[in-house]
């Protein structure tokens, strides 16, 4: 960890300021080290920074807390990545409320960004367990990463099914990585870190509370291409994940349940309010344009693509948020006039599509 990262780590270890306050501080002072050296008065001149936060930031440099946290992470084979690092998950980068730091146990691969999150009630019924297993198994067998929150009920069943199908799974925690919550999932948490990754933005020994779970849910929503709720009550935390998905422009799917079941009222209401109805994994895959063939096999069917066309397609495929024409041109060091006909050909061939704002994304 270099000096710049250490100063940022000290700041984040000292206080939970969040992305919005952090970038306000950065706009004011220009550098993390200068934030740590600022007076309390100057810190409090930034919107959202009160006396308590200013005191914590002011005292953070000499506390030794960051160094101890870093030492503990290294000892437990936990990687730390910041929002600007190349190994930071791409799908999260463009959100205003993105986590500034992530603790990762295991490995995150490029293919994990083309994932589906499956979430729902902690109080799972036999019906919920069956449909969760069916959907998770279907996508796992296609090699699609399953993301969830390691909670009791639907989350645990989604992770377990992925592992049973020898597929990758990502668990996003509402506590630190050195806390086992729920305690009965300690072994499951370890298995996930070996067959995917367990991630959190929270300090290693942070205990869960009512505020940490919504924060976890926004990461689940942002990380995944789409979210499926298989069973959820009206006040289920999984509905928070669905709301974040809607805010982020991600697809939300819900499995309908009995009108007499309290733990299906949330999913039924989501469908009533516009979520895609998930009557089976095949329907969901069709909606998402997911097929059993991967991206490579599809592009291999188009040998007529020249080098530039393949480069443009590769750029778009590897950026889950999509790219505008000017950024594509910039990345390839070519003119906009050269980019336009390439994009048109790829779109005609059904490999990419245009979304609002002239953002190009893959079409499958």
C-alpha positions in Angstrom: 0.0 0.0 0.0 1.6 3.3 -1.1 1.5 6.6 0.9 -1.6 7.9 -1.0 -3.5 4.7 -0.2 -2.4 4.6 3.4 -3.6 8.2 3.9 -7.0 7.2 2.4 -7.1 4.1 4.5 -6.4 6.1 7.6 -9.3 8.5 6.7 -11.7 5.6 6.0 -10.6 3.7 9.1 -11.2 6.7 11.3 -14.7 7.5 10.3 -17.5 6.2 8.1 -17.9 9.4 6.0 -19.3 7.7 2.8 -18.6 8.6 -0.8 -20.5 11.8 -1.0 -18.9 13.4 2.1 -15.5 12.1 1.0 -15.7 13.7 -2.5 -16.8 17.0 -0.9 -13.7 16.9 1.3 -11.6 16.0 -1.7 -13.0 18.9 -3.7 -12.2 21.2 -0.8 -8.7 20.1 0.0 -7.6 18.4 -3.2 -5.7 15.5 -1.6 -6.3 12.9 1.1 -3.1 13.8 3.0 -4.2 17.4 3.1 -7.6 16.3 4.5 -5.8 14.6 7.3 -3.7 17.7 8.0 -6.6 20.1 7.9 -7.8 22.0 11.0 -11.1 21.1 12.6 -12.5 24.5 11.6 -11.6 23.9 8.0 -13.0 20.4 8.0 -16.3 21.7 9.4 -16.6 24.2 6.6 -17.4 21.2 4.3 -21.1 20.4 4.0 -22.0 17.3 6.0 -18.9 17.4 8.3 -19.9 18.2 11.9 -18.0 18.4 15.1 -17.8 14.7 15.7 -16.6 13.7 12.3 -14.1 16.6 12.2 -12.7 15.4 15.6 -12.3 11.9 14.4 -10.6 12.9 11.1 -8.3 15.3 13.0 -7.1 12.6 15.3 -6.9 9.8 12.7 -3.3 10.2 11.6 -1.8 9.2 14.9 -4.3 6.6 16.2 -2.5 3.6 14.7 -5.9 2.1 13.9 -5.3 1.9 10.2 -2.0 0.2 10.5 -3.5 -2.5 12.9 -6.4 -3.0 10.5 -4.0 -3.4 7.5 -1.8 -5.9 9.5 -4.9 -7.9 10.4 -6.1 -8.0 6.8 -2.7 -9.3 5.6 -2.6 -11.9 8.3 -6.0 -13.2 7.2 -5.3 -13.2 3.5 -7.8 -10.4 2.9 -7.2 -8.0 0.0 -8.1 -4.3 0.3 -9.0 -2.4 -2.9 -10.0 1.3 -3.3 -12.5 2.8 -5.7 -9.8 3.9 -8.2 -7.8 0.7 -8.3 -7.8 -1.5 -11.4 -9.0 -4.5 -9.4 -12.0 -2.6 -8.0 -15.3 -4.2 -9.4 -16.2 -2.3 -12.6 -20.0 -2.4 -12.2 -19.7 -0.3 -9.0 -17.5 2.5 -10.2 -20.0 4.8 -11.7 -22.4 5.0 -8.7 -22.4 8.2 -6.6 -22.8 6.1 -3.4 -20.2 3.5 -4.4 -18.1 2.0 -1.6 -14.8 3.8 -1.4 -13.1 0.6 -0.1 -13.7 -3.1 -0.4 -12.3 -5.9 1.7 -12.1 -9.1 -0.4 -11.6 -12.7 0.8 -11.2 -14.8 -2.4 -11.0 -13.7 -5.9 -13.3 -11.6 -8.2 -13.0 -12.4 -11.9 -14.2 -10.5 -14.9 -16.9 -13.0 -15.6 -18.4 -12.3 -12.1 -19.6 -8.9 -13.4 -22.1 -10.7 -15.7 -23.9 -12.1 -12.7 -27.3 -12.4 -11.2 -28.2 -11.7 -7.6 -30.8 -13.8 -5.8 -32.2 -12.4 -2.6 -35.2 -12.7 -0.4 -36.7 -13.6 2.9 -34.8 -14.9 5.9 -37.9 -16.9 6.8 -38.0 -19.2 3.8 -40.8 -21.6 3.0 -40.5 -24.9 1.2 -41.9 -23.1 -1.9 -39.2 -20.4 -1.6 -36.5 -23.0 -1.1 -37.6 -24.9 -4.2 -37.8 -21.9 -6.5 -34.6 -20.4 -5.2 -32.8 -23.7 -5.9 -34.4 -24.0 -9.3 -33.3 -20.5 -10.5 -29.9 -20.7 -8.9 -29.2 -24.1 -10.3 -30.2 -23.1 -13.8 -27.9 -20.0 -13.9 -25.1 -21.8 -12.1 -25.1 -24.6 -14.7 -24.6 -21.9 -17.3 -21.6 -20.6 -15.5 -23.2 -17.4 -14.4 -22.0 -16.2 -11.0 -24.7 -16.0 -8.2 -24.5 -13.0 -5.9 -26.3 -12.7 -2.6 -26.0 -11.5 1.0 -25.2 -14.6 3.1 -28.3 -14.1 5.2 -30.5 -16.9 6.5 -33.1 -18.2 4.1 -33.1 -17.3 0.4 -29.6 -15.9 0.4 -28.0 -19.0 2.0 -30.0 -21.3 -0.3 -28.8 -19.4 -3.4 -25.1 -19.6 -2.3 -25.4 -23.3 -1.4 -27.0 -24.2 -4.7 -24.3 -22.4 -6.6 -21.6 -24.3 -4.7 -23.5 -27.6 -5.3 -23.3 -26.9 -9.0 -19.6 -26.1 -8.8 -20.3 -22.5 -9.9 -18.9 -19.3 -8.6 -20.7 -17.3 -6.0 -20.1 -13.9 -4.4 -21.3 -13.0 -0.8 -21.7 -9.4 0.1 -21.7 -9.0 3.9 -23.4 -6.4 6.1 -20.6 -6.8 8.6 -16.8 -7.1 8.6 -15.2 -10.2 7.0 -13.8 -11.4 10.4 -17.4 -11.6 11.8 -19.4 -14.7 11.2 -23.0 -13.6 10.8 -25.3 -15.4 11.0 -23.0 -17.7 13.0 -24.3 -20.9 11.5 -23.0 -19.8 8.1 -19.3 -19.7 9.2 -18.4 -22.8 7.1 -20.5 -21.6 4.2 -18.7 -18.2 4.3 -15.3 -20.0 4.1 -16.4 -22.2 1.2 -17.6 -19.2 -0.7 -14.2 -17.5 -0.3 -12.6 -20.5 -1.9 -15.1 -20.7 -4.8 -15.6 -17.0 -5.5 -15.4 -14.2 -3.0 -16.7 -12.7 0.2 -16.7 -8.9 0.2 -17.6 -6.0 2.5 -16.9 -2.3 2.7 -17.0 -2.5 6.5 -14.0 -2.8 8.8 -12.9 -6.3 9.5 -14.5 -6.7 13.0 -17.5 -4.5 12.4 -20.6 -6.1 13.8 -23.9 -5.9 11.8 -26.6 -3.5 12.7 -29.8 -2.1 11.2 -27.8 0.4 9.1 -25.2 -1.9 7.6 -27.7 -4.2 5.8 -29.1 -1.5 3.4 -25.5 -0.5 2.6 -24.8 -4.1 1.8 -27.9 -4.3 -0.4 -26.8 -1.4 -2.6 -23.6 -3.2 -3.3 -25.5 -6.4 -4.3 -27.7 -4.3 -6.6 -24.8 -2.5 -8.2 -22.6 -5.5 -8.6 -25.1 -7.7 -10.5 -26.6 -7.4 -13.9 -30.1 -8.2 -12.6 -31.7 -9.1 -9.3 -34.2 -11.9 -8.6 -36.4 -11.9 -5.5 -37.8 -15.4 -5.0 -39.7 -14.8 -1.7 -40.1 -11.7 0.3 -42.5 -10.1 2.8 -43.7 -6.5 2.5 -41.0 -5.3 5.0 -38.2 -7.6 3.8 -34.8 -6.0 3.4 -34.6 -7.6 0.0 -37.1 -5.0 -1.2 -34.4 -2.4 -0.4 -32.1 -4.3 -2.9 -34.9 -4.1 -5.5 -35.2 -0.3 -5.0 -31.5 0.2 -5.4 -31.7 -1.9 -8.6 -34.4 0.4 -10.0 -32.4 3.5 -9.1 -29.3 2.0 -10.9 -31.3 1.0 -14.0 -30.9 -2.7 -13.3 -33.6 -5.3 -14.1 -35.7 -6.6 -11.2 -37.4 -9.9 -11.3 -39.8 -11.4 -8.8 -41.3 -14.9 -8.4 -45.0 -14.7 -7.7 -46.4 -16.5 -4.7 -49.6 -17.3 -3.0 -51.8 -14.4 -2.2 -52.3 -15.9 1.3 -48.6 -16.2 2.0 -47.1 -13.3 4.1 -43.7 -14.0 2.7 -44.8 -13.6 -0.9 -46.6 -10.3 -0.4 -43.4 -8.4 -1.1 -42.7 -10.2 -4.4 -46.3 -10.0 -5.5 -46.3 -6.2 -4.9 -43.1 -5.8 -6.8 -44.7 -7.5 -9.8 -47.8 -5.3 -9.4 -45.5 -2.2 -9.4 -43.6 -3.2 -12.6 -41.0 -5.8 -11.8 -40.6 -8.5 -14.4 -42.5 -11.6 -13.4 -40.2 -14.7 -13.1 -42.3 -17.7 -14.0 -39.2 -19.8 -14.6 -35.5 -19.4 -15.2 -35.9 -19.9 -19.0 -38.2 -16.8 -19.1 -35.8 -14.8 -17.1 -32.8 -15.8 -19.3 -34.7 -14.9 -22.4 -35.5 -11.5 -21.0 -31.9 -10.9 -20.2 -30.8 -12.3 -23.5 -28.7 -15.0 -21.7 -28.2 -18.2 -23.7 -26.3 -21.3 -23.0 -23.5 -20.1 -25.3 -21.0 -17.7 -24.0 -19.8 -14.5 -25.6 -16.8 -16.0 -27.2 -18.7 -18.7 -29.0 -21.1 -16.1 -30.3 -18.4 -13.8 -31.7 -16.7 -16.8 -33.3 -19.8 -17.2 -35.6 -18.9 -13.8 -37.1 -15.5 -14.3 -38.8 -16.2 -11.3 -41.0 -15.4 -8.9 -38.2 -12.2 -7.1 -38.8 -9.6 -6.2 -36.1 -11.1 -2.8 -35.3 -14.6 -4.2 -35.0 -13.4 -7.0 -32.7 -11.6 -4.4 -30.6 -14.7 -2.2 -30.3 -16.8 -5.2 -29.4 -14.3 -6.4 -26.8 -14.3 -2.9 -25.2 -18.1 -2.9 -24.9 -18.4 -6.5 -23.7 -15.9 -5.8 -20.9 -17.6 -2.7 -19.6 -20.9 -3.6 -17.9 -22.0 0.1 -17.6 -21.7 0.6 -21.4 -19.6 3.1 -23.3 -20.4 6.3 -25.4 -18.9 6.6 -28.9 -16.5 9.3 -27.9 -15.0 7.3 -25.1 -14.7 4.2 -27.4 -12.8 6.4 -29.9 -10.6 7.8 -27.2 -9.7 4.3 -25.8 -8.7 3.1 -29.2 -7.1 6.3 -30.3 -9.2 6.7 -33.4 -11.6 9.4 -34.7 -15.4 9.4 -34.0 -16.0 9.1 -37.7 -14.2 5.8 -37.7 -16.2 4.6 -34.7 -19.7 5.2 -36.1 -19.7 2.6 -39.0 -18.2 0.0 -36.7 -20.9 0.5 -34.1 -23.6 0.4 -36.7 -22.4 -2.9 -38.1 -22.1 -4.5 -34.6 -25.7 -3.3 -33.8 -27.1 -4.7 -37.0 -25.5 -8.0 -36.2 -27.2 -8.0 -32.8 -24.0 -7.9 -30.8 -24.5 -4.5 -29.2 -27.5 -2.2 -28.6 -28.0 1.5 -27.8 -29.4 2.6 -24.5 -30.6 6.1 -23.5 -27.8 8.7 -23.8 -26.3 6.9 -26.8 -24.5 4.4 -24.5 -23.6 1.2 -26.2 -23.9 -2.1 -24.3 -23.7 -5.7 -25.3 -27.0 -7.1 -26.6 -26.7 -10.7 -25.2 
